[in-house]
Amino acid sequence: MENRSSPLSHPLAIAVWVAGIVIAILLEVLDRETLALRVLGGLIILFGAMAFLSERVPFRWEGQKPSTYITGWPLKLMSLAMVALGLALAAMPAWFIRV
């Protein structure tokens, strides 16, 4: 049986953990909210672009086999919304801090 994993799997999970640690350091230790939100926006853009380029994204509970996959236009719409949110975070971090 062929195991077709999404590009959103293992290496990205490690990158998300590392980025989370970097964002936490920027927020708590260095008190740099603007830079932390720009880094977070960049990660959301990256994740959205990777989802847009993939054929399908598994939908599952952690540790379980995928119950279904998000494919087609719902995947593209979700990906574009993620990229738009990432662009907004990266371009206007001060607005998100005020809110």
PEJOZI-V168604 format. One record per residue. N is the residue number from 1. RES is the residue in one letter. SS is DSSP state (helix for helix, strand for strand, loop for the rest). Layout:
n=N res=RES ss=SS
n=N res=RES ss=SS
This chain:
n=1 res=M ss=loop
n=2 res=E ss=loop
n=3 res=N ss=loop
n=4 res=R ss=loop
n=5 res=S ss=loop
n=6 res=S ss=loop
n=7 res=P ss=loop
n=8 res=L ss=loop
n=9 res=S ss=loop
n=10 res=H ss=helix
n=11 res=P ss=helix
n=12 res=L ss=helix
n=13 res=A ss=helix
n=14 res=I ss=helix
n=15 res=A ss=helix
n=16 res=V ss=helix
n=17 res=W ss=helix
n=18 res=V ss=helix
n=19 res=A ss=helix
n=20 res=G ss=helix
n=21 res=I ss=helix
n=22 res=V ss=helix
n=23 res=I ss=helix
n=24 res=A ss=helix
n=25 res=I ss=helix
n=26 res=L ss=helix
n=27 res=L ss=helix
n=28 res=E ss=helix
n=29 res=V ss=helix
n=30 res=L ss=loop
n=31 res=D ss=loop
n=32 res=R ss=loop
n=33 res=E ss=helix
n=34 res=T ss=helix
n=35 res=L ss=helix
n=36 res=A ss=helix
n=37 res=L ss=helix
n=38 res=R ss=helix
n=39 res=V ss=helix
n=40 res=L ss=helix
n=41 res=G ss=helix
n=42 res=G ss=helix
n=43 res=L ss=helix
n=44 res=I ss=helix
n=45 res=I ss=helix
n=46 res=L ss=helix
n=47 res=F ss=helix
n=48 res=G ss=helix
n=49 res=A ss=helix
n=50 res=M ss=helix
n=51 res=A ss=helix
n=52 res=F ss=helix
n=53 res=L ss=helix
n=54 res=S ss=loop
n=55 res=E ss=loop
n=56 res=R ss=strand
n=57 res=V ss=strand
n=58 res=P ss=strand
n=59 res=F ss=strand
n=60 res=R ss=loop
n=61 res=W ss=loop
n=62 res=E ss=loop
n=63 res=G ss=loop
n=64 res=Q ss=loop
n=65 res=K ss=loop
n=66 res=P ss=loop
n=67 res=S ss=loop
n=68 res=T ss=strand
n=69 res=Y ss=strand
n=70 res=I ss=strand
n=71 res=T ss=strand
n=72 res=G ss=helix
n=73 res=W ss=helix
n=74 res=P ss=helix
n=75 res=L ss=helix
n=76 res=K ss=helix
n=77 res=L ss=helix
n=78 res=M ss=helix
n=79 res=S ss=helix
n=80 res=L ss=helix
n=81 res=A ss=helix
n=82 res=M ss=helix
n=83 res=V ss=helix
n=84 res=A ss=helix
n=85 res=L ss=helix
n=86 res=G ss=helix
n=87 res=L ss=helix
n=88 res=A ss=helix
n=89 res=L ss=helix
n=90 res=A ss=helix
n=91 res=A ss=helix
n=92 res=M ss=loop
n=93 res=P ss=helix
n=94 res=A ss=helix
n=95 res=W ss=helix
n=96 res=F ss=helix
n=97 res=I ss=helix
n=98 res=R ss=helix
n=99 res=V ss=loop
